Amino acid sequence: MKIFVAVKRVVDYNVKVHVLADHSDVDIASAKMSMNPFDEIAVEQAVRLKEAGKADEVVAVSIGPAKTVDTLRVAMAMGADRAVHVVCDETLEPVAVARVLAAVARRETPDLLMFGKQAIDNDAGQIAPMVSAMLDMPVAINVSAIELDGTRLTVVRETDTGLMRVAADLPAVLSADLRLAEPRYVTLPNMMKAKKKPVATIAVEELGCDIARRNTRLEVVEPPARAAGTKLESVDALLDVLKNKAKVL
């Protein structure tokens, strides 16, 4: 069984980004970059399935400029067997990303496609459902537990109203939630080994996908500063503020 895992290179979650002076975008020119945390979870779970004898191969896939290979090397250091780098120097909208990943999946013909539930740069959370629709495969999003029995996939989904247990036959698509797995620490020896693993390079134009932008960014601004809190002397004072000033009671 082959597992396809999509990973994205994003600004590290510890970095605070700032808006450019012309308000056209955020400034990430010198920011530390790393693998999207939810994608790390997906890679970890895919590798665990392989280690448990449930899968034969884990393929990491990413879209981006030349430095995206660094992110793919991390995925291979975690245990992915090989990688596919779709070279693209522009930032793609979610639907374009989905089209590109679906095109790669058609070439790879994986049994299970795994994604992080969202990327921390745009928080779109759209890729897994769109890829599943494009490939006509069942999908489960926000997955926190997996059971794989042959070609039968059973997962637990996290929803606003509780946990949902669903099942589907492979091939299928899923997106990893926070509690699915704890990513392993990537050691230097494994990073050195990852440099010997193969990375296939594909120019985005070779896939023949429509990646034209449909939206225009008008302006990027900092969110308003949070107002300072006020210390109240009593519960009665709090109730007065909630009722007469905040108007929430």
N, C-alpha and C positions, 0 to 999 in steps of 0.2 A: 504494500500500500504506500502511496506517495502523498505526503502532506505539503501543501503550498502555504507559505506564511509570508504575508506582506508586512514590510517594515518601513517606517518613515524616519528620515533624519529631521529632527526638530531642535529648537533652542532648548538647552538643558533646563529641567524644571526648577533648578535652583537660581536661574538667572532672571533678573528683573529687566524686561525690555522697556525701551523708551521710544517715543514717537519722534520721527525725523522732523527737522525744523520746518520743512515745507508741508508737513502733514499728509504726505503721500503714502507712508507706510511706517512700520516700526524699524528701528535700527538694529540689524542683526549682523552687520558686517564683521565685527570682531567678537561676537558672542560665542560662548562655548556651545557646541552642538553635541547631541547624543541621540540614541534611539528613543523613539516615543515610548514612554513607560508601559502603556497598554500593549504595544507590539512586543515589548520584552516578555510580557506575561504569555502572549500567544506563542512566542518562540520557545519559551521554557516548557509549556504544556506539550507542544509538538515533539520536543526532544524527549520528554518523559514518556510519551506514547511509543516513541522508537525504542527507548531503553527498556520498556516493558514488553517488547516484542510485538506490539500492535501495528507498527509501521516499519517500512523498509528504508524510506528515504525522506529527508526533510529538505525542502528547497526554499531558500529565502529570496524574496523578490522586492526590489525597491525602484523608485523612479526619482531621478534627480541629476544634478551635475556630477562632475568627476569625484568630488569628495564624498559622495554617497557610498562609494565603495568602503569607506571606513566603517560605516554603519553595518554594511553587509558582513564585513570581517568580524564584527562583534557577534552577529548572529551565528556565524560559523564557529567562532570560539565557544559559543554556548552549546554547540552541538549540531547545527545545521550542516548538511553534507556538501552542499554547493549553493551557488547564488546566481541570480539573474539581475543584471543592472540595466534598466531602461534609461538611456542617457537623454536627459531633457533639461535644458538650462532655464526654462521659464516655470513659474509657479502655476500649476494646473488647478482648475476648479474641480470639485468633487466628482462631477459626472464624467469629466475627462479622465480623471484618475481611475474611475471605475471601468471605463472603456478600455484603457490601456491594460489594466490588470486582468480584465476578462480576456483580452486578446492573448496575453501571455499564458493564461490558464488554458486556453484552447490549444496552445502549442504543447504545454506540459502535461495535459490531461491528468490532473491530480484527483485523488479520491476524496480528499478533505482540504478545504480552503479555510485558513484561519487568519483573522484580523484582530487588531485591538479594537475595542468598542468605539474609540474616538481618538483623534490626535489632539495633543494638548495645545497646538498652535491655533487651530481654527474651531475645535470642538464640534465639528460638523456631525460626526457619527453616522455618515450616510453610505460609506463605501461598501460594507458587507451586504446590506439589503440591495443596493443597486447591482453589484456584481452577481448576486444570486438571481436577480431578475433577468439580467443579460444572458446568463448561462442556463436559465430555467432549472435551477436547483433549489431544494428546500433550504431555509435559513433559520438560524436561531441566534438572537443577539443578546448581549449582556449575560454571557454564560459564566457560571461560577463553579460548575462541576461537569465532568465528562465521563461517560462509560461507553466503551467501544467493544462490541461483540461481533467480530467478523465484519460484515457490511452494515450492521445495525448500530446507529449512533443514538445514544440517549443522553440528554443534557438537562441541567437545572438552570433555568433562567431567573435572573433577578428583575422583578417588576415593581412598580409603585405600590402594588397591593400585596406583595409577598413573593414567594418562590413558585415557579411554574416548571413542571417536569414535562418535557416533550421528547418525542423520538422521531427519527427519520432514517431512511435507507441512504447509504452513500451512492453517488457523490453528494456532498452537502457543504454548506457554508456556515461558519459561525464566527462570532466576535467575542473576544475575551473580556470579562469584567475583572475588577480588582482582585477578587478573592479566588480566582481560578488557580493561580499558582504563584509561588514566590520565586522570582528569577534568581538564578544562581550567580555567585560572584565569578567574574571572568578573570582568570589568572593569566599571568604573562606567558607561561608555557603554552597555554591553549591559544592565546593570541598569535604566538609564533607558528603554531601548527595551522591556524586558520589561513595564514599567508600562503600555504601550499595548496589550499583547496581551490577548486576552479570557480571562476566568476565569468559567466557568459555576458557579453555586452551587446545590447541591441539599441540602435538609434530609434527614437520614438517614431520617426517618420516611416520606418520599415513596417510598423504594425498597421498602418493605414487607418488609424483612428481619427475621428473628428475631435480635436482638442481645442477648437476655437473658443474664446471666452464669450460668455453670454452676459456677464455683468461687468459694470465699470465701477471701480472704487472711487468715490467722490472725495472722501476725507477720512483721515484717521486722527482721533483725538484721545487724550488721556481721560480716563473716567474722573468724575468730580471727586475732589478730596472728601474723605469721610469727616463729618462734623465731630467735634469733641463731645464726649459723653458728659452727663451731669450727674453728680452724686446727690441723691435725695435722702432726706432725713427719716422718712417713714413710709409705710405702705400706703397710708392715706394720701401722702404727697404724690406717690407714684400713680395712684388711681386718678387723682385730679389731673395730672399731666396727660394720661392716656385718654381721659374723657373730654377735657376741655381744650387741650392743645393739639394732641395727635389725632383726636376725633376717631379713635379706634374702638371705643366702648359706647 
